[in-house]
Amino acid sequence: MPPERYGAVVERIRAWTPSTRSLFLRPDAGARMPFHAGQFISLALPVGESPPLVRPYSLASDPEDALLEICVDLVPAGIGSRYLFSLAVGATLDLKGPFGSFMVDAPPAAAMVFVADGTGIAPVRAMVRRVLAHGGEHRVQVLHGAPTEADLLFHDELAAFGSHPRFSWEPVLAGAGAATGENPKLEALVLDRYVRADADRTRHFWICAVGDLVRRLREALRAAGYERRAVRYEQW
């Protein structure tokens, strides 16, 4: 589906922590943007010099939802995130989308492992919803990294999915004060469990996080014998 431009209104805001929040956007005139779970949009922000500052944000919402949900981290030196944190309900934004191949349409006939750190859980949440609604018999596992339990976005929803017979959700806490994208416990768990512990190389992976963690995991999994196309990633 080709990307298109939309105007949107901030209809709702949910603060997760003092530095992380979700914005719920309603496209103008009741328009709906078709997209696949896991894709992202680009926001044109009227800050800095002309032209507008463009920033990508993954969608945490389902394609069927009326509102588009994005998760925003407040970056101390980031003029884009500071602008988004300044918005109130009723503010307007210009966006374009959808973009990206980090998505799930039809789930593969194999076990699925989602690895997300911080707000990287946003597109993963959308994909997990889609996969569990699709049916099938293969396991769906989520490794969810964050500094502390209070930083686990969608905590209650993902924990509730634990009653699903094919699903497991495992928080991996780096510790208070850990920087975004720095979760050595998450990296070690993935390598220990899926590279060193057994020889099964049929799983499919989706990895989403900030920084070099994504590249290291991608390369380690592929070098260990997982098919290249079975290790998908989104690096922020």
Backbone hydrogen bonds in HBPLUS format (Angstrom, degrees):
<---DONOR---> <-ACCEPTOR-->    atom                        ^
c    i                          cat <-CA-CA->   ^        H-A-AA   ^      H-
h    n   atom  resd res      DA  || num        DHA   H-A  angle D-A-AA Bond
n    s   type  num  typ     dist DA aas  dist angle  dist       angle   num
A0004-GLU N   A0097-GLY O   2.85 MM  93  5.49 158.0  1.90 139.6 136.2     1
A0097-GLY N   A0004-GLU O   2.97 MM  93  5.49 153.5  2.05 145.3 151.9     2
A0006-TYR N   A0095-LEU O   2.81 MM  89  5.35 161.4  1.84 155.8 156.7     3
A0095-LEU N   A0006-TYR O   2.90 MM  89  5.35 172.8  1.91 162.2 164.2     4
A0028-ASP N   A0007-GLY O   2.76 MM  21  5.42 158.9  1.80 144.9 143.2     5
A0008-ALA N   A0093-LEU O   2.86 MM  85  5.26 146.1  1.97 159.0 162.9     6
A0093-LEU N   A0008-ALA O   2.85 MM  85  5.26 154.6  1.91 148.3 153.4     7
A0009-VAL N   A0026-ARG O   2.97 MM  17  5.27 157.1  2.02 134.8 138.9     8
A0026-ARG N   A0009-VAL O   2.88 MM  17  5.27 162.4  1.91 149.0 153.8     9
A0010-VAL N   A0091-ALA O   2.81 MM  81  5.40 163.4  1.83 159.6 164.3    10
A0090-GLY N   A0010-VAL O   2.78 MM  80  5.25 163.0  1.81 148.9 154.8    11
A0011-GLU N   A0024-PHE O   2.82 MM  13  5.72 152.6  1.89 163.1 172.4    12
A0024-PHE N   A0012-ARG O   2.93 MM  12  5.09 161.4  1.96 161.6 156.6    13
A0014-ARG N   A0022-SER O   2.94 MM   8  5.09 164.2  1.97 145.9 150.8    14
A0022-SER N   A0014-ARG O   2.74 MM   8  5.09 159.7  1.78 151.3 157.0    15
A0016-TRP N   A0020-THR O   2.88 MM   4  5.50 147.9  1.99 137.8 147.4    16
A0017-THR N   A0020-THR O   3.12 MM   3  5.06 167.0  2.14 139.7 142.2    17
A0020-THR N   A0017-THR O   3.30 MM   3  5.06 167.6  2.32 103.9 107.5    18
A0074-LEU N   A0019-SER O   2.78 MM  55  4.98 162.7  1.81 148.9 150.2    19
A0021-ARG N   A0072-VAL O   3.05 MM  51  5.45 155.6  2.12 146.5 154.0    20
A0072-VAL N   A0021-ARG O   2.77 MM  51  5.45 171.1  1.77 167.8 170.4    21
A0023-LEU N   A0070-ILE O   2.93 MM  47  5.47 153.6  2.00 153.2 161.7    22
A0070-ILE N   A0023-LEU O   3.04 MM  47  5.47 157.0  2.09 151.1 158.3    23
A0025-LEU N   A0068-LEU O   2.77 MM  43  4.94 170.0  1.78 143.8 145.9    24
A0068-LEU N   A0025-LEU O   2.78 MM  43  4.94 166.6  1.80 147.3 149.7    25
A0031-ALA N   A0028-ASP O   3.02 MM   3  5.93 168.5  2.03 128.6 132.0    26
A0039-GLN N   A0036-HIS O   3.12 MM   3  5.90 165.2  2.14 149.0 148.8    27
A0104-VAL N   A0037-ALA O   3.11 MM  67  5.88 147.6  2.22 156.0 163.8    28
A0059-LEU N   A0039-GLN O   3.04 MM  20  6.16 167.8  2.05 158.8 156.2    29
A0040-PHE N   A0099-PHE O   3.00 MM  59  5.31 164.1  2.03 143.9 149.1    30
A0099-PHE N   A0040-PHE O   2.85 MM  59  5.31 144.2  1.98 151.6 160.3    31
A0041-ILE N   A0057-TYR O   2.94 MM  16  5.51 164.5  1.97 148.8 148.0    32
A0057-TYR N   A0041-ILE O   2.83 MM  16  5.51 157.5  1.88 159.6 165.3    33
A0042-SER N   A0096-LYS O   2.87 MM  54  5.23 165.1  1.89 156.5 161.6    34
A0096-LYS N   A0042-SER O   2.88 MM  54  5.23 144.5  2.00 145.9 156.4    35
A0043-LEU N   A0055-ARG O   2.80 MM  12  5.30 170.8  1.81 152.2 152.6    36
A0055-ARG N   A0043-LEU O   2.96 MM  12  5.30 155.0  2.02 145.7 153.4    37
A0044-ALA N   A0094-ASP O   2.97 MM  50  5.55 169.3  1.98 152.1 155.1    38
A0045-LEU N   A0053-LEU O   2.65 MM   8  4.96 176.3  1.65 157.0 155.9    39
A0047-VAL N   A0045-LEU O   2.84 MM   2  5.65 138.8  2.01 105.3  93.5    40
A0053-LEU N   A0045-LEU O   2.87 MM   8  4.96 140.1  2.03 161.9 151.6    41
A0060-ALA N   A0069-GLU O   2.83 MM   9  5.33 169.5  1.84 149.4 152.8    42
A0065-ASP N   A0062-ASP O   3.04 MM   3  5.32 154.9  2.11 110.6 118.2    43
A0078-GLY N   A0075-VAL O   2.83 MM   3  4.86 162.5  1.86 114.9 120.3    44
A0082-ARG N   A0078-GLY O   3.05 MM   4  6.19 159.5  2.09 150.0 156.4    45
A0083-TYR N   A0079-ILE O   3.07 MM   4  6.10 149.6  2.17 134.1 141.6    46
A0084-LEU N   A0080-GLY O   3.07 MM   4  6.41 161.0  2.11 150.2 154.9    47
A0085-PHE N   A0081-SER O   2.91 MM   4  6.12 152.1  1.99 147.7 155.3    48
A0086-SER N   A0082-ARG O   3.11 MM   4  6.29 125.7  2.42 134.9 148.1    49
A0086-SER N   A0083-TYR O   3.01 MM   3  5.11 137.8  2.19  98.4 111.0    50
A0087-LEU N   A0084-LEU O   3.27 MM   3  5.44 157.1  2.33 103.6 110.3    51
A0091-ALA N   A0088-ALA O   3.05 MM   3  5.80 158.4  2.09 145.9 146.6    52
A0103-MET N   A0101-SER O   3.04 MM   2  5.54 117.1  2.45 109.2  92.5    53
A0204-HIS N   A0111-ALA O   2.92 MM  93  6.29 154.7  1.98 156.6 164.8    54
A0112-MET N   A0139-ARG O   2.86 MM  27  6.18 167.3  1.88 156.0 159.1    55
A0141-GLN N   A0112-MET O   2.85 MM  29  6.21 166.4  1.87 157.1 161.4    56
A0113-VAL N   A0204-HIS O   2.82 MM  91  6.17 158.5  1.86 163.5 170.0    57
A0206-TRP N   A0113-VAL O   2.96 MM  93  6.42 147.3  2.07 154.9 159.5    58
A0114-PHE N   A0141-GLN O   2.76 MM  27  6.09 167.4  1.77 157.0 161.0    59
A0143-LEU N   A0114-PHE O   2.81 MM  29  6.19 165.5  1.83 169.3 174.1    60
A0115-VAL N   A0206-TRP O   2.79 MM  91  6.15 166.7  1.80 162.3 166.4    61
A0208-CYS N   A0115-VAL O   2.87 MM  93  6.33 156.8  1.92 163.3 170.7    62
A0116-ALA N   A0143-LEU O   2.95 MM  27  6.30 171.6  1.96 174.6 177.5    63
A0145-GLY N   A0116-ALA O   2.69 MM  29  6.00 171.1  1.70 161.8 161.8    64
A0117-ASP N   A0208-CYS O   3.12 MM  91  6.66 150.7  2.21 154.7 161.1    65
A0120-GLY N   A0117-ASP O   3.03 MM   3  5.22 154.1  2.10 128.5 129.6    66
A0118-GLY N   A0145-GLY O   2.93 MM  27  6.07 158.3  1.97 136.5 141.1    67
A0121-ILE N   A0118-GLY O   3.34 MM   3  6.38 161.8  2.37 121.9 123.8    68
A0122-ALA N   A0119-THR O   3.00 MM   3  5.68 170.3  2.01 121.0 124.1    69
A0125-ARG N   A0121-ILE O   2.76 MM   4  5.82 156.6  1.81 156.2 160.2    70
A0127-MET N   A0123-PRO O   3.02 MM   4  6.30 156.6  2.07 147.6 154.1    71
A0128-VAL N   A0124-VAL O   2.83 MM   4  6.01 162.7  1.86 160.5 164.6    72
A0129-ARG N   A0125-ARG O   3.12 MM   4  6.30 163.8  2.15 147.9 151.9    73
A0130-ARG N   A0126-ALA O   3.20 MM   4  6.42 159.1  2.25 143.1 148.5    74
A0131-VAL N   A0127-MET O   2.89 MM   4  6.13 162.9  1.91 154.9 159.2    75
A0132-LEU N   A0128-VAL O   2.96 MM   4  6.08 172.7  1.96 159.7 161.0    76
A0133-ALA N   A0129-ARG O   3.09 MM   4  6.18 147.0  2.20 142.7 151.6    77
A0134-HIS N   A0130-ARG O   3.10 MM   4  6.18 126.2  2.40 138.3 151.8    78
A0134-HIS N   A0131-VAL O   3.12 MM   3  5.10 138.3  2.30  96.2 108.2    79
A0140-VAL N   A0166-ARG O   2.81 MM  26  5.91 160.2  1.85 163.6 159.9    80
A0168-SER N   A0140-VAL O   3.01 MM  28  6.49 145.7  2.13 157.9 162.5    81
A0142-VAL N   A0168-SER O   2.90 MM  26  6.28 146.0  2.01 149.2 160.3    82
A0170-GLU N   A0142-VAL O   2.84 MM  28  6.14 161.0  1.87 166.1 172.7    83
A0144-HIS N   A0170-GLU O   2.98 MM  26  6.01 165.7  2.00 140.1 144.6    84
A0172-VAL N   A0144-HIS O   2.82 MM  28  5.74 155.4  1.88 139.0 136.8    85
A0146-ALA N   A0172-VAL O   3.20 MM  26  6.50 147.8  2.31 145.9 147.4    86
A0174-ALA N   A0146-ALA O   2.87 MM  28  6.11 154.8  1.93 140.1 148.5    87
A0175-GLY N   A0147-PRO O   2.75 MM  28  4.64 146.1  1.87 130.9 133.4    88
A0151-ASP N   A0148-THR O   2.97 MM   3  5.35 152.0  2.05 109.7 118.5    89
A0152-LEU N   A0149-GLU O   3.17 MM   3  5.44 169.0  2.18 114.6 116.6    90
A0158-LEU N   A0154-PHE O   2.95 MM   4  6.09 174.4  1.95 166.2 167.6    91
A0159-ALA N   A0155-HIS O   2.92 MM   4  6.01 157.8  1.97 151.6 158.7    92
A0160-ALA N   A0156-ASP O   2.94 MM   4  6.07 149.7  2.03 141.2 149.3    93
A0161-PHE N   A0157-GLU O   3.09 MM   4  6.43 139.5  2.26 141.8 152.5    94
A0162-GLY N   A0159-ALA O   3.00 MM   3  5.34 152.3  2.08 105.6 114.5    95
A0163-SER N   A0160-ALA O   3.32 MM   3  6.24 177.7  2.32 123.1 123.5    96
A0164-HIS N   A0161-PHE O   2.81 MM   3  5.54 165.0  1.83 124.5 129.7    97
A0167-PHE N   A0164-HIS O   3.18 MM   3  5.41 161.2  2.22 113.6 119.3    98
A0178-ALA N   A0175-GLY O   3.11 MM   3  5.82 153.1  2.19 143.4 144.0    99
A0182-GLU N   A0179-ALA O   3.03 MM   3  5.44 152.7  2.10 138.6 136.1   100
A0186-LEU N   A0183-ASN O   3.07 MM   3  5.48 126.1  2.38 107.7 120.1   101
A0187-GLU N   A0183-ASN O   3.29 MM   4  6.70 162.1  2.32 153.7 158.1   102
A0188-ALA N   A0184-PRO O   2.93 MM   4  6.04 164.9  1.95 147.7 152.1   103
A0189-LEU N   A0185-LYS O   2.98 MM   4  6.07 155.9  2.04 143.4 149.9   104
A0190-VAL N   A0186-LEU O   3.13 MM   4  6.37 164.6  2.15 153.0 155.9   105
A0191-LEU N   A0187-GLU O   3.11 MM   4  6.36 167.8  2.13 154.1 157.2   106
A0192-ASP N   A0188-ALA O   2.83 MM   4  5.92 164.0  1.86 152.0 157.3   107
A0193-ARG N   A0189-LEU O   2.95 MM   4  5.91 166.2  1.97 149.9 154.0   108
A0194-TYR N   A0190-VAL O   2.95 MM   4  5.71 162.4  1.98 145.8 151.6   109
A0195-VAL N   A0191-LEU O   3.11 MM   4  5.00 140.6  2.27 123.8 129.8   110
A0196-ARG N   A0191-LEU O   3.04 MM   5  6.42 153.7  2.11 161.8 169.7   111
A0197-ALA N   A0192-ASP O   3.02 MM   5  5.96 125.3  2.33 141.6 156.1   112
A0205-PHE N   A0230-ALA O   2.68 MM  25  6.04 167.5  1.69 169.5 172.6   113
A0232-ARG N   A0205-PHE O   2.91 MM  27  6.01 170.1  1.92 149.6 146.6   114
A0207-ILE N   A0232-ARG O   2.96 MM  25  6.32 151.9  2.04 137.3 145.5   115
A0234-GLU N   A0207-ILE O   2.83 MM  27  6.31 141.7  1.98 158.2 169.3   116
A0236-TRP N   A0209-ALA O   2.99 MM  27  6.16 163.1  2.02 148.6 152.0   117
A0216-ARG N   A0212-ASP O   3.05 MM   4  6.32 168.4  2.07 161.2 164.1   118
A0217-LEU N   A0213-LEU O   3.04 MM   4  6.20 166.3  2.06 152.5 155.9   119
A0218-ARG N   A0214-VAL O   2.95 MM   4  6.08 165.0  1.97 152.9 157.9   120
A0219-GLU N   A0215-ARG O   2.96 MM   4  6.10 170.5  1.96 154.7 156.7   121
A0220-ALA N   A0216-ARG O   2.97 MM   4  6.06 157.7  2.02 145.9 152.6   122
A0221-LEU N   A0217-LEU O   2.95 MM   4  6.04 164.6  1.97 154.3 157.7   123
A0222-ARG N   A0218-ARG O   3.08 MM   4  6.23 165.7  2.11 150.6 154.8   124
A0223-ALA N   A0219-GLU O   2.91 MM   4  5.93 157.7  1.96 144.3 151.1   125
A0224-ALA N   A0220-ALA O   3.02 MM   4  6.09 133.5  2.25 135.1 146.7   126
A0224-ALA N   A0221-LEU O   3.21 MM   3  5.06 128.7  2.49  90.3 103.8   127
A0226-TYR N   A0221-LEU O   3.23 MM   5  5.85 159.0  2.28 156.9 150.7   128
A0225-GLY N   A0222-ARG O   3.12 MM   3  5.39 160.5  2.16 106.4 112.4   129
A0230-ALA N   A0227-GLU O   2.93 MM   3  5.10 145.8  2.05 104.2 115.2   130
A0231-VAL N   A0228-ARG O   3.28 MM   3  5.75 168.3  2.29 114.3 116.6   131
